[in-house]
Amino acid sequence: MATKATSNTADNDSAWERVKAAFANDWEQTKADFGSDNARDMDQDVDDTIKQAIGSDDAFENREQAFRFGYTSQQKYRSDHPKWNDDLDTKLRRDYDGDYDADRPYIRHAYGYHHD
């Protein structure tokens, strides 16, 4: 499913491929941290984490669109919106081709991701 917020330019695709593996590892770490007080808060409850841990419909592959949208939106909007705010949220909601409310935590996480 394509998104409207950012065009899939070669630069965006290249940047996405560089961080895709990092997101996948981060996703796996979140599952590994199930129950840990140190687990990163992705605004999920226990049901979401269990679904991910057992490989149900909430697997990384099913959220890749949201992660990609958030990361490529960061490339487009970060100079005007270095941090998540209501104005950015409104823009992204308008531009997203998917269930924004369901994917918002993943979009927000990816928007804030900084690859070193």
Protein Blocks (a to p, Z undefined) as FASTA:
>chain_A
ZZfkbccdfklmmmmmmmmmmmmmmmmmmmmmgoiakbccehiafklmmmmmnopakbfk
lmmmmmmmmmmmmmmmmmmmmbacfklmmmmmmmpgcdfklmmmmmmmmmmpccZZ
